[in-house]
Amino acid sequence: MTPLVQIRETIANAGLQQAIYASTGRLMDKRRHAVAPEVFPDYQELRSQANLLKRHTLEHLDFYLEQFENNVAARGGKVIWCRTPGEVADFILGLAREREARLVVKSKSMTTEELHLNERLEQHGLEAVETDLGEYIIQLAGQRPYHIVAPALHMTRYDVADLFTGKLRIEKETAPEKQTLIARGVLRQKFLSADIGISGANFLVADSGAVVLVENEGNARLTTSAPPIHIAVAGIEKMIPRAQDLAVFLRLLGSSATGQALTVYTSFLAGPRRPLELDGPDEFYVVLLDGGRTRLLADAERRQSLFCIRCGACLNHCPVYRKIGGHNYPWVYSGPIGAIITPQFHGIDRDPWLPYASSLCGACAEVCPVKIDIPKLLLDLRADVTTRTRRGLAERFAFRMYAWLATSPALFGFAGRVAALLAPSNTWIKRLPWFLNVGPVAKWISQRDLPPPPAKSFRRLWKERKRHAA
């Protein structure tokens, strides 16, 4: 099925559209209240500070990565360096074989989604269980995350009830509180029996060698402390210089993601269990993944794509994401951030349509807590697509004609008057005359309705206003 067909099916699904709009709308409202000046007066100042901190860290990433590795080792842990997602999976599988592990529990991690880690583990006879409630739901459904923060955002409680009934062989239960208790009962046994716990990392702190996890459910704490082995998988861009810098990022992350001042649980993990400690793993590993990230570091402008702290705010405010949903994006990351990260990680030729999945309204840049200029990056990627793609003769001719028309004020004004006379008034234009409805124009109008040309142009209204003023 082509991306366009999938997108059309999503748009035509009224129930799915309602679920997406309702969920993203709630997240938008919560964020708006959380960052209001009377609630969060230094919000804009912290955004600027976060941007500078991320920029500084990536400009000196080699130094901070070495500092982080030294501090992890000093606390009894070990850092594993991996160029590709496959190398990460190979390390985890090798360790599991050495320790004769059979059950792996995982807390929410978008980075492990890049590896298709669950599938790799299951192919080699290991049971992998997601313990975040949303991730657990979509794992049962055999799907990938729909949203960076809310993986099962597209599913209603009735969908979850049907899923639990079919997969867990229980009576149908539609109350969210009782559904949570059902999942809790299953997952608690998994925590107690697991041989390995795998987590992601929201931040890596260079000056202490700490892995920082934020969550609202508590499953990450059980994942990282109950099993005898903890493996944290993180992209190299998650690094920040000092523990003091977390005050900036934690405040921004909670308010931007879920509208909270802070998430419920914030965990600092630095090494295996000490001799006098009762809880914690016996072995502690941090797997650092490149996976295409160093390619972005080479470009001083585009490396800002790596500033992302995975809050999901850009998805919630994006009119395109809110229509087509998360599964119509080709990779792990959806929404505006996915539209700029995916082409840079995989190459622009793989999904050249992706940078065009945006209205360029700028809402994503306005809400980004670390001030990533997503619209600018989208335009840069579109330019890459244009230079790599040979346009047809008709399209090149059409753009030249438009350029000629747009640079001639008299002709442009005349064309506007003609369009106003020919087009139906007060009616949106859904189709063009046959001689215009060809080639790229036909594709363009097939997905868009055009507003009717105004009866009076801006220039005419301006002249009339000046005449009346005089």
TORKE-693230 format. One record per residue (C-alpha): residue in three letters; x, y, z. Coordinates in nm, 4 decimals, decimal comma, m for minus. Each point is the difference from the previous one (the first is absolute). Layout:
<"ala"; <X; Y; Z>> ...
//
This chain:
<"met"; <0,0000; 0,0000; 0,0000>> <"thr"; <0,1428; 0,3402; m0,0991>> <"pro"; <0,0359; 0,2825; 0,2551>> <"leu"; <m0,2687; 0,2024; m0,1780>> <"val"; <m0,2528; m0,2840; 0,0198>> <"gln"; <0,0759; m0,0517; 0,3704>> <"ile"; <m0,0394; 0,3712; 0,0679>> <"arg"; <m0,3349; 0,0087; m0,1794>> <"glu"; <m0,1222; m0,2941; 0,2063>> <"thr"; <0,1024; 0,1764; 0,3225>> <"ile"; <m0,1761; 0,3208; m0,0998>> <"ala"; <m0,3144; m0,1936; m0,0952>> <"asn"; <m0,0112; m0,1803; 0,3368>> <"ala"; <m0,2254; 0,2249; 0,2093>> <"gly"; <0,0608; m0,1897; 0,3246>> <"leu"; <0,3774; 0,0174; m0,0403>> <"gln"; <m0,0163; 0,3694; m0,0867>> <"gln"; <m0,2001; 0,0675; 0,3152>> <"ala"; <0,2470; m0,1969; 0,2153>> <"ile"; <0,3001; 0,1887; m0,1399>> <"tyr"; <m0,1629; 0,3426; 0,0276>> <"ala"; <m0,1302; m0,0589; 0,3516>> <"ser"; <0,3307; m0,1321; 0,1338>> <"thr"; <0,2256; 0,2608; m0,1601>> <"gly"; <m0,2507; 0,2703; 0,0933>> <"arg"; <0,0207; m0,0946; 0,3691>> <"leu"; <0,3786; 0,0065; m0,0119>> <"met"; <m0,0059; 0,3388; m0,1724>> <"asp"; <m0,2313; 0,1465; 0,2638>> <"lys"; <0,2101; m0,1344; 0,2863>> <"arg"; <0,3174; 0,1410; m0,1500>> <"arg"; <m0,1602; 0,3391; m0,0641>> <"his"; <m0,1022; 0,0323; 0,3647>> <"ala"; <0,3371; m0,1283; 0,1238>> <"val"; <0,2063; 0,2571; m0,1917>> <"ala"; <m0,2300; 0,2971; 0,0541>> <"pro"; <0,1982; 0,3030; 0,1249>> <"glu"; <m0,1775; 0,0036; 0,3356>> <"val"; <0,0885; m0,3672; 0,0541>> <"phe"; <0,3428; m0,0225; m0,1631>> <"pro"; <0,1376; 0,3562; m0,0226>> <"asp"; <0,3522; m0,0993; m0,1066>> <"tyr"; <m0,1128; m0,2453; m0,2705>> <"gln"; <0,1473; 0,1915; m0,2948>> <"glu"; <0,3232; 0,0641; 0,1853>> <"leu"; <0,0411; m0,3709; 0,0752>> <"arg"; <m0,0700; m0,0860; m0,3646>> <"ser"; <0,2879; 0,2228; m0,1064>> <"gln"; <0,2243; m0,1464; 0,2684>> <"ala"; <m0,0858; m0,3556; m0,1059>> <"asn"; <0,0804; 0,0842; m0,3606>> <"leu"; <0,3406; 0,1356; 0,0975>> <"leu"; <0,0752; m0,3005; 0,2216>> <"lys"; <m0,0853; m0,2443; m0,2764>> <"arg"; <0,2000; 0,1960; m0,2534>> <"his"; <0,3034; 0,0128; 0,2288>> <"thr"; <m0,0205; m0,3718; 0,0825>> <"leu"; <m0,0162; m0,1112; m0,3632>> <"glu"; <0,2869; 0,2303; m0,0947>> <"his"; <0,2134; m0,1729; 0,2671>> <"leu"; <m0,1646; m0,3411; m0,0066>> <"asp"; <0,3271; m0,1932; m0,0251>> <"phe"; <0,1177; 0,1469; 0,3309>> <"tyr"; <m0,3259; m0,0663; 0,1836>> <"leu"; <m0,0313; m0,3548; m0,1330>> <"glu"; <0,3451; m0,0887; 0,1346>> <"gln"; <m0,0748; 0,1690; 0,3300>> <"phe"; <m0,3234; m0,1960; 0,0272>> <"glu"; <0,1714; m0,3315; m0,0751>> <"asn"; <0,2683; 0,0623; 0,2633>> <"asn"; <m0,2583; 0,0818; 0,2656>> <"val"; <m0,2132; m0,3054; m0,0811>> <"ala"; <0,3069; m0,2228; 0,0269>> <"ala"; <0,0984; 0,1631; 0,3306>> <"arg"; <m0,3326; m0,1119; 0,1455>> <"gly"; <0,0273; m0,3591; m0,1182>> <"gly"; <m0,1960; 0,0275; m0,3225>> <"lys"; <0,1055; m0,0500; m0,3594>> <"val"; <m0,0613; 0,2058; m0,3153>> <"ile"; <m0,0523; m0,1834; m0,3291>> <"trp"; <0,0546; 0,1940; m0,3221>> <"cys"; <m0,2131; m0,0948; m0,3021>> <"arg"; <0,0007; 0,1483; m0,3482>> <"thr"; <m0,3191; m0,1648; m0,1232>> <"pro"; <m0,3280; m0,1243; 0,1516>> <"gly"; <0,1041; m0,3521; m0,0977>> <"glu"; <0,3083; 0,0220; 0,2200>> <"val"; <m0,2162; 0,0939; 0,2992>> <"ala"; <m0,2266; m0,3000; m0,0528>> <"asp"; <0,3020; m0,2282; m0,0461>> <"phe"; <0,1498; 0,1154; 0,3311>> <"ile"; <m0,3252; m0,0553; 0,1902>> <"leu"; <m0,0503; m0,3434; m0,1571>> <"gly"; <0,3586; m0,0985; 0,0755>> <"leu"; <m0,0314; 0,1055; 0,3639>> <"ala"; <m0,3312; m0,1833; 0,0308>> <"arg"; <0,1594; m0,3198; m0,1298>> <"glu"; <0,2938; 0,0299; 0,2383>> <"arg"; <m0,2297; 0,0505; 0,2994>> <"glu"; <m0,2525; m0,2596; m0,1228>> <"ala"; <m0,2761; 0,2610; 0,0142>> <"arg"; <m0,3525; m0,0851; m0,1126>> <"leu"; <m0,2196; 0,2942; 0,1022>> <"val"; <0,0674; 0,3679; m0,0723>> <"val"; <m0,2128; 0,2862; 0,1309>> <"lys"; <0,0180; 0,3410; m0,1649>> <"ser"; <m0,1001; 0,3485; 0,0977>> <"lys"; <m0,1024; 0,2499; m0,2648>> <"ser"; <0,2829; 0,0762; m0,2438>> <"met"; <m0,0268; 0,1523; m0,3451>> <"thr"; <0,3646; m0,0834; m0,0636>> <"thr"; <m0,0629; m0,3736; 0,0356>> <"glu"; <m0,2831; 0,0423; m0,2504>> <"glu"; <0,2707; 0,0949; m0,2517>> <"leu"; <0,1467; m0,3483; 0,0495>> <"his"; <m0,3281; m0,1913; m0,0295>> <"leu"; <0,1415; m0,1510; 0,3163>> <"asn"; <m0,3045; m0,1961; 0,1125>> <"glu"; <m0,0175; m0,1826; m0,3311>> <"arg"; <0,3727; m0,0787; 0,0064>> <"leu"; <m0,0196; m0,1382; 0,3533>> <"glu"; <m0,3043; m0,2132; m0,0758>> <"gln"; <0,1648; m0,1398; m0,3134>> <"his"; <0,2724; m0,1387; 0,2274>> <"gly"; <m0,2351; m0,1587; 0,2505>> <"leu"; <m0,0154; 0,2773; 0,2610>> <"glu"; <m0,3230; 0,1407; 0,1394>> <"ala"; <m0,0010; 0,3808; m0,0112>> <"val"; <m0,2735; 0,1843; 0,1892>> <"glu"; <m0,0742; 0,3726; m0,0166>> <"thr"; <m0,0959; 0,1306; 0,3441>> <"asp"; <m0,1184; 0,3534; m0,0768>> <"leu"; <m0,3792; m0,0330; m0,0221>> <"gly"; <m0,0266; 0,1616; m0,3429>> <"glu"; <0,2929; m0,2013; m0,1344>> <"tyr"; <m0,1451; m0,3196; 0,1493>> <"ile"; <m0,3303; 0,0657; m0,1762>> <"ile"; <0,1551; 0,0524; m0,3420>> <"gln"; <0,2305; m0,2988; 0,0493>> <"leu"; <m0,3079; m0,2169; 0,0523>> <"ala"; <m0,1509; 0,1600; m0,3102>> <"gly"; <0,3135; m0,0689; m0,2052>> <"gln"; <0,0442; 0,3680; m0,0843>> <"arg"; <0,2705; 0,2619; 0,0312>> <"pro"; <m0,0401; 0,3200; 0,2070>> <"tyr"; <m0,2487; 0,2491; m0,1358>> <"his"; <0,1447; 0,2932; 0,1925>> <"ile"; <0,3329; 0,0749; 0,1674>> <"val"; <m0,1522; 0,0544; 0,3454>> <"ala"; <m0,3345; m0,1828; m0,0269>> <"pro"; <0,0664; m0,3193; m0,1968>> <"ala"; <m0,3651; m0,1143; m0,0026>> <"leu"; <m0,1479; 0,3456; m0,0562>> <"his"; <m0,2108; m0,1263; m0,2917>> <"met"; <m0,1769; m0,2715; 0,2015>> <"thr"; <m0,3136; 0,0538; 0,2062>> <"arg"; <m0,0790; m0,1859; 0,3215>> <"tyr"; <m0,2388; m0,2138; m0,2003>> <"asp"; <0,2821; m0,0984; m0,2361>> <"val"; <0,2122; m0,0894; 0,3032>> <"ala"; <m0,2861; m0,2027; 0,1495>> <"asp"; <m0,0317; m0,2075; m0,3165>> <"leu"; <0,3760; m0,0439; m0,0158>> <"phe"; <0,0306; m0,1182; 0,3612>> <"thr"; <m0,2905; m0,2383; m0,0455>> <"gly"; <0,1558; m0,1534; m0,3092>> <"lys"; <0,3612; m0,0145; 0,1172>> <"leu"; <m0,0310; m0,0548; 0,3760>> <"arg"; <m0,3136; m0,2183; m0,0120>> <"ile"; <m0,1924; 0,2057; 0,2536>> <"glu"; <m0,3498; 0,1423; 0,0190>> <"lys"; <m0,0530; 0,3269; m0,1796>> <"glu"; <0,0795; 0,2998; 0,2203>> <"thr"; <m0,0389; 0,3579; m0,1279>> <"ala"; <0,0818; 0,2010; 0,3150>> <"pro"; <0,3525; 0,1457; m0,0408>> <"glu"; <0,0789; m0,0431; 0,3707>> <"lys"; <m0,0827; m0,3696; m0,0120>> <"gln"; <0,1889; m0,0448; m0,3267>> <"thr"; <0,3053; 0,1465; 0,1741>> <"leu"; <m0,0374; m0,2464; 0,2870>> <"ile"; <m0,0222; m0,2873; m0,2479>> <"ala"; <0,3256; 0,1041; m0,1667>> <"arg"; <0,1628; 0,0581; 0,3384>> <"gly"; <m0,0817; m0,3521; 0,1116>> <"val"; <0,1595; m0,1511; m0,3089>> <"leu"; <0,3060; 0,2233; m0,0004>> <"arg"; <0,0821; m0,0350; 0,3709>> <"gln"; <0,0773; m0,3674; m0,0536>> <"lys"; <0,2206; 0,0882; m0,2961>> <"phe"; <0,2039; 0,2422; 0,2106>> <"leu"; <0,0600; m0,2634; 0,2668>> <"ser"; <0,1048; m0,2654; m0,2523>> <"ala"; <0,2074; 0,2079; m0,2425>> <"asp"; <0,3650; m0,0738; m0,0661>> <"ile"; <0,0784; 0,3309; m0,1742>> <"gly"; <m0,1553; 0,3461; 0,0185>> <"ile"; <0,0414; 0,2337; m0,2965>> <"ser"; <m0,0712; 0,3719; 0,0114>> <"gly"; <0,0602; 0,3024; m0,2101>> <"ala"; <0,1370; 0,3286; 0,1337>> <"asn"; <m0,1534; 0,3435; 0,0028>> <"phe"; <0,3359; 0,1552; 0,0838>> <"leu"; <0,3588; m0,1107; 0,0529>> <"val"; <0,1945; 0,2145; 0,2469>> <"ala"; <0,3675; 0,0280; m0,0909>> <"asp"; <0,1391; 0,1253; 0,3298>> <"ser"; <m0,1503; m0,2847; 0,2045>> <"gly"; <m0,0469; m0,2848; m0,2464>> <"ala"; <m0,3699; m0,0141; 0,0889>> <"val"; <m0,2870; m0,1215; m0,2160>> <"val"; <m0,3110; 0,2093; 0,0675>> <"leu"; <m0,3471; m0,1450; m0,0580>> <"val"; <m0,3289; 0,1869; 0,0366>> <"glu"; <m0,3368; m0,1746; 0,0139>> <"asn"; <m0,3465; 0,0108; 0,1528>> <"glu"; <m0,0699; m0,3686; 0,0626>> <"gly"; <0,2936; m0,1353; 0,2015>> <"asn"; <0,0614; m0,2871; m0,2405>> <"ala"; <0,3433; 0,1345; m0,0957>> <"arg"; <0,1141; m0,0202; 0,3620>> <"leu"; <m0,1027; m0,3647; 0,0208>> <"thr"; <0,1549; m0,0741; m0,3392>> <"thr"; <0,3349; 0,1437; 0,1039>> <"ser"; <0,0158; m0,1292; 0,3579>> <"ala"; <m0,1732; m0,3386; 0,0217>> <"pro"; <0,1906; m0,2074; m0,2620>> <"pro"; <0,3669; m0,0865; 0,0653>> <"ile"; <0,1132; 0,1740; m0,3207>> <"his"; <m0,0900; 0,3503; m0,1178>> <"ile"; <0,0778; 0,1164; m0,3530>> <"ala"; <m0,0695; 0,3637; m0,0904>> <"val"; <m0,0121; 0,0685; m0,3739>> <"ala"; <0,0428; 0,3633; m0,1047>> <"gly"; <0,0899; 0,2087; m0,2995>> <"ile"; <0,3182; 0,1995; 0,0398>> <"glu"; <m0,1981; 0,3247; m0,0278>> <"lys"; <m0,1616; m0,0561; 0,3433>> <"met"; <0,3111; 0,1367; 0,1695>> <"ile"; <m0,0049; 0,3116; 0,2196>> <"pro"; <0,3063; 0,1400; 0,1793>> <"arg"; <m0,1005; 0,0276; 0,3661>> <"ala"; <m0,2633; m0,1085; 0,2486>> <"gln"; <m0,0846; 0,3678; 0,0560>> <"asp"; <m0,1172; 0,0223; m0,3622>> <"leu"; <m0,2807; m0,2434; 0,0737>> <"ala"; <m0,1881; 0,2766; 0,1791>> <"val"; <m0,0548; 0,1600; m0,3407>> <"phe"; <m0,0899; m0,3109; m0,1969>> <"leu"; <m0,2202; m0,1767; 0,2526>> <"arg"; <m0,2176; 0,3079; 0,0414>> <"leu"; <m0,0387; 0,0420; m0,3740>> <"leu"; <m0,0574; m0,3691; m0,0685>> <"gly"; <m0,2841; m0,0460; 0,2469>> <"ser"; <m0,1894; 0,3118; m0,1015>> <"ser"; <0,0423; m0,0568; m0,3736>> <"ala"; <m0,0807; m0,3715; m0,0020>> <"thr"; <m0,2922; m0,0389; 0,2392>> <"gly"; <m0,0583; 0,3402; 0,1564>> <"gln"; <0,1602; m0,0991; 0,3305>> <"ala"; <0,2401; 0,2134; 0,1982>> <"leu"; <0,2069; m0,3187; 0,0389>> <"thr"; <m0,0661; m0,3621; m0,0826>> <"val"; <m0,0911; m0,2255; 0,2928>> <"tyr"; <0,3254; m0,1973; 0,0083>> <"thr"; <0,3491; 0,1219; m0,0841>> <"ser"; <0,2711; m0,2646; 0,0430>> <"phe"; <0,3776; 0,0452; 0,0029>> <"leu"; <0,1773; m0,3283; m0,0773>> <"ala"; <0,3764; m0,0173; 0,0284>> <"gly"; <0,1494; m0,3459; 0,0111>> <"pro"; <m0,0953; m0,3341; 0,1524>> <"arg"; <m0,1165; m0,0609; 0,3557>> <"arg"; <0,2593; 0,0921; 0,2646>> <"pro"; <0,0966; m0,2504; 0,2735>> <"leu"; <m0,2300; 0,1486; 0,2656>> <"glu"; <m0,2947; 0,0710; m0,2299>> <"leu"; <m0,3029; m0,2300; 0,0027>> <"asp"; <m0,1360; 0,0813; m0,3451>> <"gly"; <0,1503; 0,0358; m0,3425>> <"pro"; <0,1620; m0,2117; m0,2697>> <"asp"; <0,3221; m0,1949; 0,0337>> <"glu"; <0,1108; 0,1070; m0,3492>> <"phe"; <m0,0476; 0,3426; m0,1606>> <"tyr"; <0,0570; 0,0783; m0,3680>> <"val"; <m0,0544; 0,3163; m0,2027>> <"val"; <m0,0186; m0,0638; m0,3730>> <"leu"; <0,0711; 0,3169; m0,2009>> <"leu"; <m0,1390; m0,0030; m0,3530>> <"asp"; <0,1167; 0,2056; m0,2946>> <"gly"; <m0,2491; m0,1320; m0,2572>> <"gly"; <0,0492; 0,2951; m0,2360>> <"arg"; <0,0300; 0,2709; 0,2620>> <"thr"; <0,3595; 0,0941; m0,0792>> <"arg"; <m0,1050; 0,0771; m0,3583>> <"leu"; <m0,2206; 0,2749; 0,1399>> <"leu"; <0,2828; 0,1315; 0,2177>> <"ala"; <0,2014; 0,0808; m0,3116>> <"asp"; <m0,2484; 0,2730; m0,1016>> <"ala"; <0,0072; 0,2977; 0,2370>> <"glu"; <m0,3555; 0,1020; m0,0936>> <"arg"; <m0,1717; m0,3370; m0,0209>> <"arg"; <0,1501; m0,1425; 0,3168>> <"gln"; <m0,2695; 0,1878; 0,1910>> <"ser"; <m0,2233; m0,2952; m0,0945>> <"leu"; <0,1828; m0,1836; 0,2791>> <"phe"; <m0,1105; 0,2559; 0,2606>> <"cys"; <m0,3343; m0,1838; 0,0293>> <"ile"; <m0,0917; m0,1171; 0,3525>> <"arg"; <m0,2932; m0,2150; m0,1249>> <"cys"; <m0,2795; 0,2000; 0,1621>> <"gly"; <m0,2446; m0,0505; m0,2869>> <"ala"; <m0,1313; 0,3578; 0,0082>> <"cys"; <0,0660; 0,0505; m0,3707>> <"leu"; <m0,2170; m0,3042; m0,0819>> <"asn"; <m0,2915; 0,1251; 0,2088>> <"his"; <m0,0020; 0,3391; m0,1705>> <"cys"; <0,0688; m0,1171; m0,3558>> <"pro"; <m0,3126; 0,0119; m0,2230>> <"val"; <0,1508; m0,2672; m0,2247>> <"tyr"; <0,0720; m0,2470; 0,2811>> <"arg"; <m0,3459; 0,0621; 0,1434>> <"lys"; <m0,1520; m0,1070; m0,3332>> <"ile"; <0,2209; m0,2871; m0,1166>> <"gly"; <0,1046; m0,1419; 0,3395>> <"gly"; <0,3225; m0,1664; 0,1016>> <"his"; <0,0010; m0,3237; m0,1982>> <"asn"; <0,0067; 0,1755; m0,3365>> <"tyr"; <0,3496; 0,1274; 0,0693>> <"pro"; <0,2504; m0,2541; m0,1336>> <"trp"; <0,2250; m0,0400; 0,3040>> <"val"; <0,0006; 0,0071; 0,3781>> <"tyr"; <m0,0274; 0,3767; 0,0360>> <"ser"; <m0,3167; 0,1674; m0,1227>> <"gly"; <m0,1219; 0,3566; m0,0302>> <"pro"; <0,2224; 0,2988; m0,0806>> <"ile"; <0,3025; m0,1371; 0,1845>> <"gly"; <m0,0309; m0,3249; m0,1932>> <"ala"; <m0,0273; 0,1924; m0,3251>> <"ile"; <0,3447; 0,1526; 0,0572>> <"ile"; <0,1782; m0,2846; 0,1824>> <"thr"; <m0,1012; m0,2908; m0,2228>> <"pro"; <0,1326; 0,1397; m0,3313>> <"gln"; <0,3268; 0,0991; 0,1637>> <"phe"; <0,0506; m0,3397; 0,1636>> <"his"; <m0,1053; m0,2108; m0,2987>> <"gly"; <0,0766; 0,2252; m0,2954>> <"ile"; <m0,2304; 0,2364; m0,1832>> <"asp"; <m0,0531; m0,2446; m0,2880>> <"arg"; <m0,1752; m0,2606; 0,2144>> <"asp"; <m0,3126; 0,2024; 0,0841>> <"pro"; <0,0244; 0,3225; m0,2022>> <"trp"; <m0,3636; 0,0888; 0,0728>> <"leu"; <0,0568; 0,0288; 0,3730>> <"pro"; <0,1326; 0,3609; 0,0178>> <"tyr"; <m0,3156; 0,1022; m0,1873>> <"ala"; <m0,2278; m0,1460; 0,2696>> <"ser"; <m0,0295; 0,3438; 0,1562>> <"ser"; <m0,2062; 0,3122; m0,0476>> <"leu"; <0,2977; 0,2137; 0,1147>> <"cys"; <m0,2356; 0,1762; 0,2407>> <"gly"; <0,2827; 0,0273; 0,2541>> <"ala"; <m0,1959; m0,1371; 0,2977>> <"cys"; <0,2675; m0,2642; 0,0594>> <"ala"; <0,2736; 0,2610; 0,0375>> <"glu"; <m0,2147; 0,2135; 0,2294>> <"val"; <m0,0550; m0,2821; 0,2491>> <"cys"; <0,3376; m0,1762; m0,0209>> <"pro"; <0,1537; 0,0304; 0,3485>> <"val"; <0,3556; 0,0063; m0,1391>> <"lys"; <m0,0775; 0,2345; m0,2912>> <"ile"; <0,0717; m0,2311; m0,2933>> <"asp"; <m0,0770; 0,1935; m0,3186>> <"ile"; <m0,1957; m0,2851; m0,1576>> <"pro"; <m0,1537; 0,2008; m0,2888>> <"lys"; <0,3464; 0,1178; m0,1087>> <"leu"; <0,1321; m0,3562; 0,0041>> <"leu"; <m0,3011; m0,1218; m0,1970>> <"leu"; <0,0686; 0,2598; m0,2672>> <"asp"; <0,3664; m0,1026; m0,0121>> <"leu"; <m0,1012; m0,3640; m0,0467>> <"arg"; <m0,2490; 0,0958; m0,2701>> <"ala"; <0,2823; 0,1764; m0,1805>> <"asp"; <0,1994; m0,3252; 0,0188>> <"val"; <m0,2907; m0,1897; m0,1548>> <"thr"; <m0,0293; 0,2560; m0,2786>> <"thr"; <0,3680; m0,0131; m0,0896>> <"arg"; <m0,0015; m0,3821; m0,0070>> <"thr"; <m0,3221; m0,0360; m0,1973>> <"arg"; <m0,0293; 0,0841; m0,3662>> <"arg"; <m0,3263; 0,1857; m0,0498>> <"gly"; <m0,2147; m0,0613; m0,3043>> <"leu"; <m0,0152; 0,2473; m0,2869>> <"ala"; <m0,3580; 0,1012; 0,0813>> <"glu"; <0,0823; 0,0717; 0,3642>> <"arg"; <0,3095; 0,2042; m0,0873>> <"phe"; <m0,2008; 0,1974; m0,2555>> <"ala"; <m0,2812; 0,0603; 0,2516>> <"phe"; <0,2371; 0,1394; 0,2631>> <"arg"; <0,1734; 0,2238; m0,2527>> <"met"; <m0,3362; 0,1369; m0,1082>> <"tyr"; <m0,0985; 0,0607; 0,3598>> <"ala"; <0,3318; 0,1742; 0,0706>> <"trp"; <m0,0528; 0,2220; m0,3061>> <"leu"; <m0,3548; 0,0818; 0,1124>> <"ala"; <0,0916; 0,0592; 0,3656>> <"thr"; <0,2828; 0,2403; m0,0858>> <"ser"; <m0,2226; 0,2179; m0,2169>> <"pro"; <m0,2378; 0,2035; 0,2202>> <"ala"; <m0,2227; 0,1037; m0,2900>> <"leu"; <m0,0403; m0,3521; m0,1353>> <"phe"; <m0,0488; m0,1416; 0,3498>> <"gly"; <m0,2775; 0,2494; 0,0707>> <"phe"; <m0,1644; m0,0715; m0,3356>> <"ala"; <0,0109; m0,3762; 0,0645>> <"gly"; <m0,1639; 0,0521; 0,3379>> <"arg"; <m0,2856; 0,2020; m0,1556>> <"val"; <m0,0562; m0,2654; m0,2651>> <"ala"; <m0,0019; m0,2773; 0,2627>> <"ala"; <m0,2550; 0,1919; 0,2084>> <"leu"; <m0,2295; 0,0293; m0,3036>> <"leu"; <0,0288; m0,3638; m0,1065>> <"ala"; <m0,0047; m0,1775; 0,3364>> <"pro"; <m0,3287; m0,0592; 0,1835>> <"ser"; <m0,0432; 0,2454; 0,2864>> <"asn"; <m0,0231; m0,1136; 0,3637>> <"thr"; <0,0739; m0,3610; m0,0982>> <"trp"; <0,3164; m0,1930; 0,0681>> <"ile"; <0,1637; m0,1270; m0,3180>> <"lys"; <0,0194; m0,3802; 0,0010>> <"arg"; <0,1021; m0,0542; m0,3619>> <"leu"; <0,1645; 0,1961; m0,2793>> <"pro"; <m0,0844; 0,0225; m0,3716>> <"trp"; <0,1248; m0,3005; m0,1992>> <"phe"; <0,2808; 0,1940; m0,1673>> <"leu"; <0,1430; 0,0922; 0,3409>> <"asn"; <m0,0752; m0,3242; 0,1818>> <"val"; <0,3054; m0,1866; m0,1321>> <"gly"; <0,3340; m0,1280; 0,1301>> <"pro"; <0,1195; 0,1312; 0,3374>> <"val"; <m0,2901; 0,2488; 0,0105>> <"ala"; <m0,2471; m0,2887; m0,0063>> <"lys"; <0,1838; m0,1716; 0,2862>> <"trp"; <0,0081; 0,3228; 0,1973>> <"ile"; <m0,3701; 0,0803; m0,0357>> <"ser"; <m0,0968; m0,3628; 0,0721>> <"gln"; <0,0952; 0,0572; 0,3641>> <"arg"; <m0,1040; 0,3631; 0,0432>> <"asp"; <m0,3007; 0,2239; m0,0414>> <"leu"; <0,0787; 0,3595; m0,0957>> <"pro"; <m0,1781; 0,3030; 0,1425>> <"pro"; <m0,1811; 0,2090; m0,2619>> <"pro"; <0,1886; 0,3047; m0,1292>> <"pro"; <m0,1144; 0,3165; 0,1780>> <"ala"; <m0,2298; 0,2353; m0,1857>> <"lys"; <0,2471; 0,2787; 0,0677>> <"ser"; <0,3763; m0,0430; 0,0152>> <"phe"; <0,2108; 0,1370; 0,2836>> <"arg"; <0,1403; 0,2690; m0,2319>> <"arg"; <m0,3476; 0,1145; m0,0966>> <"leu"; <m0,1127; 0,0094; 0,3627>> <"trp"; <0,3157; 0,1951; 0,0899>> <"lys"; <m0,0610; 0,2561; m0,2728>> <"glu"; <m0,3599; 0,0451; 0,1104>> <"arg"; <0,1082; 0,0473; 0,3598>> <"lys"; <0,2569; 0,2628; m0,0948>> <"arg"; <m0,2583; 0,1754; m0,2153>> <"his"; <m0,2503; 0,0096; 0,2840>> <"ala"; <0,2689; 0,1149; 0,2436>> <"ala"; <0,0864; 0,2898; m0,2282>> 
//
